[in-house]
Amino acid sequence: MTIPQQRTRYAAFERRLGRSLLGQLRRSWRHASLALLSLLVGYFLSQNLISLLLVRVPGGRSVVVFTLVLVMELLVRLRTRAVGGEETPLVWVMLDNLRLGTTYSAVLEAFKLGT
């Protein structure tokens, strides 16, 4: 005998997460490979750009980090306005993965520098 699940926000979150994960599995290999490549490219480009800009930009670390945070916030705001609650197009998935790779790279760089 199964107990019916209550309609809570957590139960709705579980359903959305399950649909999202199943949707990712149903998509084509092209979609998955481009999403993964954009994540890795974001990480790679960010590692190189942060290392280069920390040395060359006047003001150093604080200016680079502020600019990076500002660009990431703008990308998030643009995505939420453009896509909304519908199916996310491949271009926005790739931009999100570039953003995630860049954020991960910046956090890893800060951890390595001890700041």
C-alpha positions in Angstrom: 0.0 0.0 0.0 1.4 3.4 -1.0 0.7 6.6 0.7 -0.3 9.4 -1.6 2.3 12.2 -1.8 1.2 15.6 -0.4 1.3 18.6 -2.6 4.2 20.5 -1.1 6.7 22.8 -2.7 9.4 20.1 -2.1 7.2 17.5 -4.0 6.8 19.9 -6.8 10.5 20.5 -6.9 11.1 16.8 -7.1 8.8 16.5 -10.0 10.4 19.4 -11.9 13.9 17.9 -11.2 12.8 14.5 -12.4 11.3 15.9 -15.6 14.4 18.0 -16.2 16.7 15.0 -15.8 14.6 12.8 -18.0 14.5 15.6 -20.6 18.3 15.7 -20.6 18.4 12.0 -21.3 15.9 12.2 -24.1 17.8 14.8 -26.0 20.2 14.1 -28.8 23.9 13.4 -28.5 24.5 16.7 -30.3 22.8 18.7 -27.5 24.6 16.8 -24.7 28.0 17.1 -26.4 27.6 20.8 -27.1 26.5 21.5 -23.5 29.5 19.6 -22.1 31.9 21.3 -24.5 30.6 24.7 -23.6 31.2 23.9 -19.9 34.7 22.8 -20.6 35.4 25.8 -22.9 34.1 28.2 -20.3 36.5 26.6 -17.7 39.4 26.7 -20.1 38.9 30.3 -21.3 38.3 31.6 -17.8 41.5 29.9 -16.4 43.6 31.6 -19.1 41.8 35.0 -19.0 41.9 35.3 -15.3 45.5 34.4 -15.1 46.3 37.0 -17.9 44.0 39.7 -16.6 45.2 39.5 -13.0 48.6 40.6 -14.1 47.7 43.2 -16.8 44.7 45.0 -15.5 45.4 48.1 -13.3 43.7 47.6 -10.0 44.3 43.8 -10.2 42.2 41.3 -8.6 39.3 43.4 -7.4 38.6 44.9 -10.9 38.7 41.5 -12.6 36.5 39.8 -10.0 34.0 42.7 -10.1 33.8 42.6 -13.9 33.4 38.8 -13.8 30.6 39.0 -11.3 28.8 41.7 -13.2 28.9 39.7 -16.5 27.6 36.6 -14.8 24.8 38.5 -13.2 23.8 40.1 -16.5 23.8 36.6 -18.2 21.5 35.3 -15.5 19.1 38.3 -15.8 19.0 38.0 -19.6 18.3 34.3 -19.5 15.4 34.6 -17.0 13.8 37.4 -19.1 14.3 35.7 -22.5 13.5 32.1 -21.6 11.1 32.2 -18.7 9.6 28.8 -17.7 9.5 27.2 -21.1 11.9 24.7 -22.7 15.4 26.1 -22.7 16.9 26.5 -26.2 20.4 25.1 -26.9 22.0 28.5 -27.1 20.9 29.4 -23.6 22.1 26.0 -22.3 25.5 26.7 -23.8 25.6 30.2 -22.4 24.7 28.8 -19.0 27.3 26.2 -19.2 29.9 28.7 -20.2 28.9 30.8 -17.2 29.1 27.7 -14.9 32.5 26.8 -16.2 33.7 30.3 -15.7 32.4 30.5 -12.2 33.9 27.2 -11.2 37.2 28.3 -12.6 37.2 31.6 -10.7 36.3 29.9 -7.5 39.1 27.3 -8.0 41.5 30.1 -8.8 40.6 31.9 -5.6 41.0 28.7 -3.6 44.4 28.2 -5.1 45.4 31.8 -4.2 44.0 31.5 -0.7 41.7 34.5 -1.0 
